[in-house]
Amino acid sequence: MPENSSRIEKPMSEFKAALHAKCPKCRKGDMFKNSPLGFLGQKSYANCPYCNFQFEIEPGYFYVAMFVSYGMIVAEMIALAVGTFMLTGSESPWLYIGILLGVVLALSPLNYRYSRVILLYWLTPNLNYDPKRAEKPYNEQ
């Protein structure tokens, strides 16, 4: 096959794009400026650097992500409490408070990031992947 033949690039799967916090429209641009494990603050782009899609669809749109984050934290705490009881058998409230608060604080950057990703990918109606946006970067169109 010749080197310069046109090759169609297969788009990233929806789950993989969400896992890597890529734009839901083009699945190429990043939603966040920094690492998912950074405790110095999660900084998100206002627009996709690849296709220029505006992430905050309307003013205050990401307030809904707080409810998604709340659901994630409740699920984490229940799983941790059950796991702690199964492993230790202890009924000491201080053990549970220490473990639950420590893990929830450690996971807070991931909860912030993925609550926004879940909101955009699966809880926003009519927001679907657009192959035309993935063809060329915004600045080349």
BAFI-3210 file (N, C-alpha, C; in Angstrom, 3 decimals, decimal comma, padded with zeros to 6 digits):
// residues 141
n [1|2|3|4|5|6|7|8|9|10|11|12|13|14|15|16|17|18|19|20|21|22|23|24|25|26|27|28|29|30|31|32|33|34|35|36|37|38|39|40|41|42|43|44|45|46|47|48|49|50|51|52|53|54|55|56|57|58|59|60|61|62|63|64|65|66|67|68|69|70|71|72|73|74|75|76|77|78|79|80|81|82|83|84|85|86|87|88|89|90|91|92|93|94|95|96|97|98|99|100|101|102|103|104|105|106|107|108|109|110|111|112|113|114|115|116|117|118|119|120|121|122|123|124|125|126|127|128|129|130|131|132|133|134|135|136|137|138|139|140|141]
n.u [000,843|000,639|002,408|001,226|-001,479|-004,966|-006,248|-008,786|-009,443|-010,310|-012,824|-012,406|-013,725|-016,817|-016,763|-013,992|-013,199|-014,590|-013,376|-010,816|-011,433|-012,199|-013,481|-017,001|-018,135|-016,182|-014,324|-011,599|-010,330|-009,140|-010,925|-010,003|-007,311|-005,214|-003,644|-005,544|-005,052|-004,220|-003,961|-003,939|-005,966|-008,513|-008,571|-010,650|-011,230|-012,958|-013,907|-013,648|-010,373|-009,886|-012,234|-013,726|-016,111|-018,445|-018,243|-019,739|-022,888|-025,022|-025,420|-024,448|-024,664|-023,013|-023,654|-025,360|-023,664|-022,809|-024,747|-024,371|-021,780|-022,321|-023,855|-021,871|-020,078|-021,657|-022,039|-019,350|-018,811|-020,604|-019,678|-017,068|-017,607|-018,930|-016,896|-014,865|-016,058|-016,289|-013,614|-012,419|-014,278|-014,812|-016,577|-016,054|-016,656|-014,747|-012,828|-014,261|-014,963|-012,427|-011,390|-013,391|-013,560|-010,889|-010,501|-012,511|-011,662|-009,212|-010,129|-011,459|-010,509|-010,871|-013,611|-014,688|-013,838|-014,898|-017,614|-018,417|-017,768|-019,484|-021,935|-021,884|-021,509|-023,487|-025,803|-026,820|-029,217|-029,413|-026,726|-024,346|-021,728|-020,008|-018,907|-017,973|-016,878|-014,591|-012,876|-011,108|-009,020|-010,420|-009,193|-008,239|-010,375]
n.v [-001,177|002,186|004,936|007,500|007,115|007,730|007,312|006,222|007,324|005,589|006,496|007,281|005,153|005,698|005,193|005,034|007,600|009,124|008,178|009,212|011,853|013,392|015,667|015,524|015,912|015,833|013,990|014,265|016,600|017,815|018,027|019,054|021,000|020,045|017,306|014,407|013,710|015,859|017,895|020,580|021,904|021,485|022,380|023,386|023,585|026,232|026,005|023,380|022,569|021,490|021,300|023,516|023,361|024,508|023,796|024,418|024,513|026,216|029,102|028,272|025,570|023,464|023,214|021,129|019,009|018,803|017,280|014,832|014,300|014,122|011,757|009,959|010,148|009,212|006,533|005,679|005,977|004,154|001,725|001,733|001,701|-000,762|-002,458|-001,890|-002,840|-005,536|-006,286|-005,559|-005,900|-004,207|-001,896|000,653|004,060|006,009|004,792|004,343|007,005|008,150|006,582|006,896|009,733|010,273|008,789|009,882|012,562|012,107|011,174|013,336|015,083|013,370|012,835|015,379|015,827|013,581|013,784|015,926|014,897|012,649|013,983|015,446|013,398|011,345|012,331|014,528|015,458|014,984|015,497|014,460|012,485|013,960|013,266|015,058|017,200|016,083|015,857|018,002|020,276|023,108|025,577|025,180|024,991]
n.w [000,000|-000,872|000,692|000,814|000,510|000,979|004,134|006,172|009,336|012,202|014,497|017,999|020,525|022,309|025,097|025,615|024,831|026,724|029,051|028,746|028,890|026,588|024,083|023,630|021,126|019,000|019,872|020,003|020,992|024,165|027,284|029,630|031,042|032,574|034,407|035,471|038,090|039,563|042,419|042,627|041,501|039,152|035,880|033,357|029,834|028,170|025,597|023,172|022,254|019,772|018,065|018,739|020,175|022,539|025,874|028,224|027,896|028,424|030,592|033,878|033,487|034,377|037,035|037,430|037,352|039,932|041,217|039,979|040,857|043,588|043,653|042,833|044,993|047,124|046,303|046,365|049,122|050,298|049,200|050,266|053,045|053,370|052,405|054,290|056,643|055,958|055,727|058,219|060,285|062,295|064,405|065,017|064,936|064,340|062,760|060,392|059,714|059,310|057,156|055,157|054,756|054,085|051,672|050,033|049,859|048,558|046,117|045,070|042,900|040,679|040,868|040,368|037,716|036,268|036,821|035,265|032,746|032,583|032,687|030,237|028,302|028,734|029,966|028,711|026,502|022,946|022,353|020,516|018,986|016,297|013,234|011,287|012,656|013,598|011,498|010,671|012,506|014,271|013,710|011,146|009,474]
ca.u [000,000|001,453|002,442|000,390|-002,879|-005,872|-006,648|-009,835|-009,119|-011,457|-012,986|-012,262|-015,017|-017,422|-016,274|-012,572|-013,130|-015,038|-012,347|-009,705|-012,014|-012,139|-014,691|-018,034|-018,497|-015,151|-013,561|-010,166|-009,841|-009,227|-011,851|-009,291|-005,966|-004,171|-003,742|-006,688|-004,634|-003,681|-004,704|-003,835|-007,153|-008,831|-008,880|-011,256|-011,314|-014,308|-014,234|-012,764|-009,254|-009,841|-013,393|-014,314|-017,408|-018,530|-018,610|-020,830|-023,910|-025,750|-024,877|-024,792|-024,918|-022,258|-024,192|-025,969|-022,579|-022,717|-025,623|-023,683|-020,687|-022,921|-024,179|-020,612|-019,526|-022,497|-021,698|-018,013|-018,868|-021,277|-018,745|-015,978|-018,103|-019,152|-015,577|-014,171|-016,673|-015,961|-012,193|-012,003|-015,305|-014,854|-017,729|-015,560|-017,014|-013,566|-012,210|-015,056|-014,837|-011,091|-011,252|-014,314|-013,138|-009,593|-010,644|-013,324|-010,775|-008,229|-010,801|-012,197|-010,211|-011,500|-015,059|-014,975|-013,609|-015,798|-019,011|-018,638|-017,722|-020,735|-023,009|-021,845|-021,601|-024,652|-026,979|-027,237|-029,902|-029,045|-025,308|-023,781|-020,493|-020,179|-017,675|-017,499|-016,043|-013,331|-012,075|-010,030|-009,080|-011,220|-008,398|-007,940|-011,619]
ca.v [000,000|003,401|005,722|008,681|006,801|008,279|006,284|006,727|007,086|005,119|007,366|006,698|004,707|006,645|004,920|005,403|009,063|009,621|007,819|010,143|013,204|014,057|016,387|014,585|016,167|015,384|012,930|014,482|017,666|017,572|018,866|019,633|021,481|019,409|015,885|014,067|013,462|017,078|018,451|022,039|022,421|020,995|023,497|022,902|024,534|026,728|025,426|022,302|023,117|020,906|021,633|024,749|023,130|025,155|022,761|024,889|024,730|027,417|029,558|027,450|024,202|022,483|023,022|019,793|018,062|018,620|016,163|013,634|014,099|013,663|010,338|009,210|010,122|008,305|005,168|005,398|005,825|002,881|000,643|001,762|001,289|-002,213|-003,078|-001,753|-003,770|-006,915|-006,539|-005,380|-006,321|-003,208|-001,004|001,938|005,127|006,776|004,073|004,634|008,432|008,357|005,948|007,497|011,103|010,227|008,328|010,858|013,697|011,674|010,988|014,538|015,553|012,465|013,050|016,637|015,636|012,616|014,219|016,742|014,006|011,874|014,912|015,758|012,219|010,467|012,957|015,671|014,983|015,506|015,834|013,243|012,560|014,499|012,952|016,221|018,029|015,382|015,807|018,993|021,194|024,318|026,658|024,865|024,925]
ca.w [000,000|-000,919|001,922|000,790|000,223|001,996|005,084|007,057|010,735|012,978|015,676|019,324|021,053|023,254|026,445|025,684|024,773|028,031|030,027|028,554|028,987|025,291|023,687|023,177|019,721|018,051|020,537|019,795|021,862|025,613|028,038|030,770|030,747|033,378|034,732|036,326|039,467|040,146|043,544|042,599|040,852|037,818|034,990|032,121|028,724|027,880|024,294|022,740|021,490|018,434|017,206|019,265|020,810|023,852|026,831|029,070|026,873|028,838|031,880|035,030|033,049|035,146|038,388|037,436|037,610|041,389|041,570|039,506|041,794|044,845|043,459|042,813|046,349|047,926|045,898|046,891|050,578|050,617|048,873|051,239|054,363|053,322|052,288|055,571|057,587|055,558|055,982|059,611|061,234|063,353|064,443|065,501|064,002|063,940|061,649|059,193|059,385|058,763|055,841|054,187|054,429|053,402|050,290|049,285|049,552|047,561|044,832|044,665|041,541|039,707|040,926|039,672|036,288|035,645|036,913|034,063|031,583|032,579|032,332|028,810|027,442|028,879|030,573|027,915|025,300|021,617|022,256|019,947|018,212|014,947|012,499|010,520|013,546|013,841|010,270|010,711|013,651|014,067|013,122|009,753|008,705]
c.u [000,888|001,341|001,446|-001,074|-003,762|-006,398|-007,670|-009,500|-010,383|-011,604|-012,816|-013,638|-015,520|-016,872|-014,817|-012,404|-013,555|-013,985|-011,158|-010,162|-011,812|-013,476|-015,749|-018,432|-017,470|-014,337|-012,055|-009,603|-010,024|-010,239|-011,121|-007,851|-004,877|-004,499|-004,964|-006,316|-004,087|-004,560|-004,674|-005,026|-007,317|-009,240|-009,444|-011,260|-012,754|-014,810|-013,239|-011,619|-009,178|-010,986|-014,142|-015,732|-017,395|-019,055|-019,768|-021,939|-024,755|-025,195|-025,371|-025,016|-024,225|-022,669|-024,835|-024,906|-022,377|-023,590|-025,012|-022,537|-021,198|-023,262|-022,933|-020,034|-020,337|-022,166|-020,319|-018,059|-019,549|-020,334|-017,597|-016,426|-018,318|-017,813|-014,796|-014,738|-016,294|-014,499|-011,823|-013,007|-015,487|-016,125|-017,337|-015,911|-015,800|-012,827|-012,936|-014,918|-013,482|-010,938|-012,131|-013,879|-011,810|-009,715|-011,457|-012,490|-009,747|-008,857|-011,513|-011,800|-010,856|-013,013|-015,453|-014,904|-014,680|-017,276|-019,356|-018,660|-019,020|-021,898|-023,030|-022,073|-022,947|-025,902|-027,452|-027,929|-029,389|-027,607|-024,587|-022,485|-020,813|-018,898|-017,118|-016,597|-014,675|-012,403|-010,867|-010,150|-009,827|-010,435|-008,016|-009,197|-011,930]
c.v [001,241|004,206|006,861|008,380|007,338|007,139|006,885|006,319|006,695|005,999|006,582|006,281|005,701|006,442|005,355|006,924|009,672|009,344|008,770|011,602|013,994|014,730|015,401|014,764|015,599|014,206|013,048|015,524|017,314|018,514|019,611|019,955|020,693|017,941|015,590|013,875|014,696|017,628|019,974|022,681|021,859|022,192|022,939|024,007|025,008|026,122|024,318|022,897|022,570|021,396|022,889|024,572|023,755|024,134|023,182|025,384|025,965|027,854|028,685|025,983|023,174|022,408|021,647|018,734|017,842|017,448|014,840|013,295|013,586|012,171|009,466|009,076|009,187|006,852|004,761|005,139|004,515|001,711|000,575|001,288|-000,216|-002,944|-003,017|-002,723|-005,208|-007,247|-006,492|-005,931|-005,329|-002,372|000,374|003,041|005,906|006,109|004,404|006,093|008,709|007,798|006,651|008,904|011,130|009,830|009,313|012,094|013,322|011,551|012,249|015,087|014,676|012,638|014,324|016,440|014,739|012,939|015,090|015,874|013,211|012,763|015,173|014,526|011,511|011,128|014,199|015,166|015,691|016,002|014,567|013,533|013,030|014,249|014,126|017,111|017,396|015,376|016,745|019,813|022,479|025,407|026,389|024,865|026,222]
c.w [000,000|000,367|001,935|000,447|001,343|002,854|006,025|008,480|011,487|014,224|016,980|019,836|022,102|024,658|026,602|025,661|026,106|029,098|029,949|028,572|027,704|025,005|023,187|021,717|018,743|018,572|020,293|020,758|023,331|026,252|029,158|030,396|031,464|033,659|035,609|037,791|040,169|041,259|043,550|041,903|039,461|036,980|033,693|031,076|028,594|026,574|023,985|021,924|020,062|017,544|017,645|019,830|022,197|024,855|027,730|028,142|027,169|030,187|033,039|034,698|033,935|036,614|038,511|037,716|039,110|041,834|041,132|040,458|043,141|044,756|043,455|044,219|047,248|047,589|046,431|048,389|050,987|050,350|049,881|052,618|054,411|053,251|053,594|056,597|057,255|055,889|057,460|060,617|062,374|063,252|064,983|064,507|063,515|062,793|060,348|058,757|058,741|057,353|054,812|053,789|053,678|051,935|049,463|048,938|048,485|046,172|044,329|043,295|040,461|039,697|040,184|038,165|035,675|035,857|035,708|032,801|031,475|032,179|030,827|027,931|027,534|029,448|029,817|026,652|024,042|021,524|021,809|019,212|016,803|014,161|011,693|011,363|013,765|012,633|010,340|011,986|013,268|013,351|011,659|008,892|008,041]
res [m|p|e|n|s|s|r|i|e|k|p|m|s|e|f|k|a|a|l|h|a|k|c|p|k|c|r|k|g|d|m|f|k|n|s|p|l|g|f|l|g|q|k|s|y|a|n|c|p|y|c|n|f|q|f|e|i|e|p|g|y|f|y|v|a|m|f|v|s|y|g|m|i|v|a|e|m|i|a|l|a|v|g|t|f|m|l|t|g|s|e|s|p|w|l|y|i|g|i|l|l|g|v|v|l|a|l|s|p|l|n|y|r|y|s|r|v|i|l|l|y|w|l|t|p|n|l|n|y|d|p|k|r|a|e|k|p|y|n|e|q]
***
